[in-house]
Amino acid sequence: MKKFIPAIALISVTYAELTFNANNRCTCDDLTTQQDCSKSYPQCIWDEQGSSCSTVTCSSLIDQTNCALNEKCMWSGKGCVEFTFCNQLKGYSQRDCFKQSINCPQSDGKICAGSQALKSCSSYSDQETCDKTISSSGICDWSDSGCSSITSCGQLNSKNCFRGGDACIWNITSNTCTEDSCNQFQSKSTCKYYQTQLDELVFQLCEWDATNSKCNDANDTSALTENTCYNQTLYTHRWSSSSNSCQACEGKIIYMVIMAILIIMI
């Protein structure tokens, strides 16, 4: 039994180097540079006097959008306050509730609710209520067979392929919506990452090969710089000035709902 332990450990390390989970977002305490901390707003703010990154207080957020994007806060109508319960907020749709708190992705038509209240896609009977709605199993999409969750890129046509997020891309050669990959990116500016599966927030990091002008899967984060580390890993890694390298964080900030907002608002 002991002979298998080194092999298993090696596989785990290799997998971690290749991919990152967007749910493992850095906490404010993880961030040690002003640049990374500034990019994390409205979650974090840089303390000039203490030269450290600290958590933003809800009362300091005067903008509703920034307040709603902070999972510790909610917009009460009078201002930004600490988050308590979703049922304290009134909202007639998912969009209305999202605008008040990212913790509340559901509405019963009058009152907001948390993710535990999300319905299945099959419960929506028309295209208007179905399309781009967040369900208990992901984003919903309307087709001739009714409302169903997006489980593969092949379900999507040219008009709604974008609903697959970073997992899907429209292939103009085959005229189909296909799974994304690093080699699909044709320039250094677009060679960043792709989502490996529709139903999981696991991403493959990409790396630009300047010699062959090609985008490849990255084996590690060694090619990332102080300017690209935090953003290109979807806030799961941070720049370490002491080691001059891009390092993984161990934070657990929910990222799924933030991504869902971007999709539902399009």
HUCORBEL-V291042 format. One record per residue. N is the residue number from 1. RES is the residue in three letters. PHI is phi in degrees with one decimal (* if undefined). PSI is psi in radians with two decimals (* if undefined). OMEGA is omega as a letter, one per 40 degrees, with the letter a starting at -180 (* if undefined). Layout:
n={N;N}
res={RES;RES}
phi={PHI;PHI}
psi={PSI;PSI}
omega={OMEGA;OMEGA}
//
This chain:
n={1;2;3;4;5;6;7;8;9;10;11;12;13;14;15;16;17;18;19;20;21;22;23;24;25;26;27;28;29;30;31;32;33;34;35;36;37;38;39;40;41;42;43;44;45;46;47;48;49;50;51;52;53;54;55;56;57;58;59;60;61;62;63;64;65;66;67;68;69;70;71;72;73;74;75;76;77;78;79;80;81;82;83;84;85;86;87;88;89;90;91;92;93;94;95;96;97;98;99;100;101;102;103;104;105;106;107;108;109;110;111;112;113;114;115;116;117;118;119;120;121;122;123;124;125;126;127;128;129;130;131;132;133;134;135;136;137;138;139;140;141;142;143;144;145;146;147;148;149;150;151;152;153;154;155;156;157;158;159;160;161;162;163;164;165;166;167;168;169;170;171;172;173;174;175;176;177;178;179;180;181;182;183;184;185;186;187;188;189;190;191;192;193;194;195;196;197;198;199;200;201;202;203;204;205;206;207;208;209;210;211;212;213;214;215;216;217;218;219;220;221;222;223;224;225;226;227;228;229;230;231;232;233;234;235;236;237;238;239;240;241;242;243;244;245;246;247;248;249;250;251;252;253;254;255;256;257;258;259;260;261;262;263;264;265;266}
res={MET;LYS;LYS;PHE;ILE;PRO;ALA;ILE;ALA;LEU;ILE;SER;VAL;THR;TYR;ALA;GLU;LEU;THR;PHE;ASN;ALA;ASN;ASN;ARG;CYS;THR;CYS;ASP;ASP;LEU;THR;THR;GLN;GLN;ASP;CYS;SER;LYS;SER;TYR;PRO;GLN;CYS;ILE;TRP;ASP;GLU;GLN;GLY;SER;SER;CYS;SER;THR;VAL;THR;CYS;SER;SER;LEU;ILE;ASP;GLN;THR;ASN;CYS;ALA;LEU;ASN;GLU;LYS;CYS;MET;TRP;SER;GLY;LYS;GLY;CYS;VAL;GLU;PHE;THR;PHE;CYS;ASN;GLN;LEU;LYS;GLY;TYR;SER;GLN;ARG;ASP;CYS;PHE;LYS;GLN;SER;ILE;ASN;CYS;PRO;GLN;SER;ASP;GLY;LYS;ILE;CYS;ALA;GLY;SER;GLN;ALA;LEU;LYS;SER;CYS;SER;SER;TYR;SER;ASP;GLN;GLU;THR;CYS;ASP;LYS;THR;ILE;SER;SER;SER;GLY;ILE;CYS;ASP;TRP;SER;ASP;SER;GLY;CYS;SER;SER;ILE;THR;SER;CYS;GLY;GLN;LEU;ASN;SER;LYS;ASN;CYS;PHE;ARG;GLY;GLY;ASP;ALA;CYS;ILE;TRP;ASN;ILE;THR;SER;ASN;THR;CYS;THR;GLU;ASP;SER;CYS;ASN;GLN;PHE;GLN;SER;LYS;SER;THR;CYS;LYS;TYR;TYR;GLN;THR;GLN;LEU;ASP;GLU;LEU;VAL;PHE;GLN;LEU;CYS;GLU;TRP;ASP;ALA;THR;ASN;SER;LYS;CYS;ASN;ASP;ALA;ASN;ASP;THR;SER;ALA;LEU;THR;GLU;ASN;THR;CYS;TYR;ASN;GLN;THR;LEU;TYR;THR;HIS;ARG;TRP;SER;SER;SER;SER;ASN;SER;CYS;GLN;ALA;CYS;GLU;GLY;LYS;ILE;ILE;TYR;MET;VAL;ILE;MET;ALA;ILE;LEU;ILE;ILE;MET;ILE}
phi={*;-66.4;-66.8;-85.7;-61.3;-59.5;-65.6;-65.3;-62.4;-65.3;-62.0;-64.4;-66.4;-62.5;-63.7;-64.9;-71.0;-80.1;-130.0;-142.6;-98.4;-67.0;-74.5;-88.6;-74.0;-62.3;-87.1;-60.5;-64.7;-71.2;-84.6;-113.0;-114.9;-63.8;-62.9;-65.6;-63.2;-64.1;-72.6;-88.6;-61.9;-95.9;-80.2;-130.7;-144.3;-85.0;-94.0;-61.6;-70.1;-89.9;50.5;-144.3;-101.8;-124.9;-74.0;-71.4;-84.9;-59.9;-63.4;-84.0;-92.0;-97.4;-98.4;-62.7;-62.0;-64.9;-62.9;-66.5;-79.6;-93.1;-67.0;-92.7;-125.4;-153.5;-94.9;-90.0;105.1;-98.6;159.3;-92.3;-128.5;-66.7;-68.2;-120.9;-137.1;-63.1;-71.2;-84.1;-111.7;-98.2;-158.9;-90.8;-151.6;-58.7;-60.6;-59.9;-71.0;-58.6;-66.8;-106.1;-166.7;-70.9;-78.3;-122.2;-88.6;-134.5;-142.3;-93.4;105.9;-136.7;-116.9;-78.1;-145.5;-82.3;-63.9;-66.7;-95.9;-61.9;-94.8;-82.9;-60.6;-64.6;-79.9;-97.8;-101.9;-141.0;-65.0;-61.6;-84.7;-82.7;-54.7;68.4;-73.0;-89.3;-114.9;-69.8;-120.7;123.2;-80.3;-90.3;-143.4;-93.2;-141.1;-60.1;-90.3;113.4;-97.8;-146.0;-76.9;-78.8;-111.2;-149.7;-63.5;-62.0;-70.3;-97.6;-98.8;-63.3;-79.2;-121.2;-59.3;-62.9;-69.5;-79.5;61.6;-84.1;-93.8;-124.2;-148.9;-82.9;-94.2;-71.6;-74.5;-90.4;59.2;-139.0;-90.8;-122.8;-64.2;-77.1;-161.6;-60.9;-70.9;-78.5;-83.5;-102.8;-142.4;-64.6;-68.1;-99.7;-80.2;-127.1;-168.9;-147.0;-83.1;-77.2;-143.8;-66.1;-96.8;-137.2;-88.8;-104.5;-120.8;-96.5;-78.4;-109.2;-141.1;-85.2;-96.5;-66.0;-64.2;-104.1;48.4;-141.2;-99.5;-121.5;-64.7;-88.9;-86.4;-159.7;-103.5;-63.5;-83.4;-81.2;-114.5;-59.6;-83.1;-110.6;-54.0;-67.2;-70.2;-72.8;-107.2;53.2;68.3;-98.8;-126.9;-136.5;-85.8;-104.7;-69.2;-68.0;-102.7;53.7;-149.6;-95.1;-119.9;-73.7;-98.0;-118.7;-68.2;-132.1;-96.2;-63.2;-113.7;-56.2;-68.8;-62.8;-64.9;-63.8;-60.6;-61.6;-74.0;-71.6;-85.1;-71.1}
psi={-0.66;-0.44;-0.41;-0.28;-0.85;-0.68;-0.74;-0.74;-0.69;-0.73;-0.71;-0.75;-0.73;-0.76;-0.70;-0.58;-0.57;-0.61;2.91;2.57;2.14;-0.23;-0.36;0.93;2.55;2.48;2.95;-0.67;-0.45;-0.49;2.15;-0.08;2.60;-0.61;-0.84;-0.72;-0.73;-0.59;-0.31;-0.03;2.41;0.33;-0.70;2.82;2.54;2.27;1.84;-0.70;-0.77;-0.10;0.87;2.87;2.16;2.87;2.39;2.39;2.47;-0.70;-0.35;-0.18;1.90;-0.15;2.29;-0.71;-0.85;-0.63;-0.81;-0.50;-0.17;2.03;-0.20;-0.05;2.97;2.70;2.03;-0.14;-0.57;-0.29;-3.01;2.15;2.96;2.45;2.40;-1.39;2.57;-0.57;0.00;-0.13;2.46;2.32;2.34;-0.17;2.98;-0.70;-0.78;-0.74;-0.71;-0.63;-0.24;-0.54;2.34;-0.19;-0.16;1.46;0.12;2.74;2.50;0.19;-0.29;-0.79;2.52;2.76;2.85;-3.09;-0.42;-0.28;0.03;2.45;2.98;2.71;-0.59;-0.24;-0.16;2.20;-0.05;2.83;-0.62;-0.75;-0.32;-0.98;2.22;0.12;2.48;2.20;-3.10;-0.24;0.25;-2.82;2.40;2.67;2.42;2.37;-3.10;-0.46;0.04;-2.76;2.21;2.79;2.62;1.96;-0.27;2.63;-0.52;-0.31;-0.40;2.52;-3.02;-0.50;-0.53;0.27;-0.53;-0.33;-0.24;0.02;-2.39;0.11;-0.35;2.72;2.53;2.13;1.91;-0.35;-0.85;-0.16;0.71;2.83;2.06;2.91;2.43;2.85;2.82;-0.67;-0.06;-0.37;2.28;-0.01;2.83;-0.61;-0.46;-0.18;1.52;-1.11;2.92;2.73;2.22;-0.46;2.57;-0.61;0.11;2.48;0.90;2.25;2.53;2.22;2.42;2.78;2.33;2.23;1.73;-0.55;-0.77;0.09;0.99;2.55;2.15;2.89;2.37;2.45;-0.39;-2.96;0.28;-0.43;-0.17;2.59;-3.13;-0.54;-0.42;-0.31;-0.98;-0.84;-0.77;-0.24;0.32;0.75;0.38;-0.20;2.75;2.77;2.28;1.98;-0.55;-0.65;-0.09;0.84;2.89;2.06;2.59;2.53;2.93;0.30;2.81;1.12;2.26;2.19;-0.34;-0.79;-0.60;-0.75;-0.68;-0.63;-0.75;-0.64;-0.79;-0.43;-0.20;*}
omega={a;a;a;a;i;a;a;i;a;i;a;a;a;a;a;i;a;a;i;a;a;i;a;a;a;i;i;a;a;a;a;i;a;a;i;a;a;i;a;i;e;i;a;i;a;i;a;a;a;a;a;a;a;a;i;i;a;a;a;a;a;i;a;a;i;i;a;a;i;a;i;a;i;a;a;a;i;a;a;a;i;a;i;i;i;a;i;a;i;i;a;a;i;a;i;a;i;a;a;i;i;i;a;a;a;i;i;a;i;a;i;a;a;a;i;a;i;a;i;a;a;a;i;a;i;a;a;a;a;a;i;i;i;a;i;a;i;a;a;i;a;i;i;a;i;a;i;i;i;a;i;i;a;i;a;i;a;a;a;i;a;a;i;i;a;i;a;i;i;a;a;i;a;a;i;i;a;i;a;i;a;a;i;a;a;a;a;a;a;a;a;a;i;a;a;i;a;a;i;a;i;a;i;i;i;a;a;i;a;a;a;a;a;i;a;i;i;i;a;a;a;a;a;a;i;a;a;a;a;a;a;i;i;i;i;i;i;a;i;a;a;i;a;a;i;a;a;i;i;a;a;i;a;a;a;a;i;i;a;i;a;a;a;a;a;*}
//
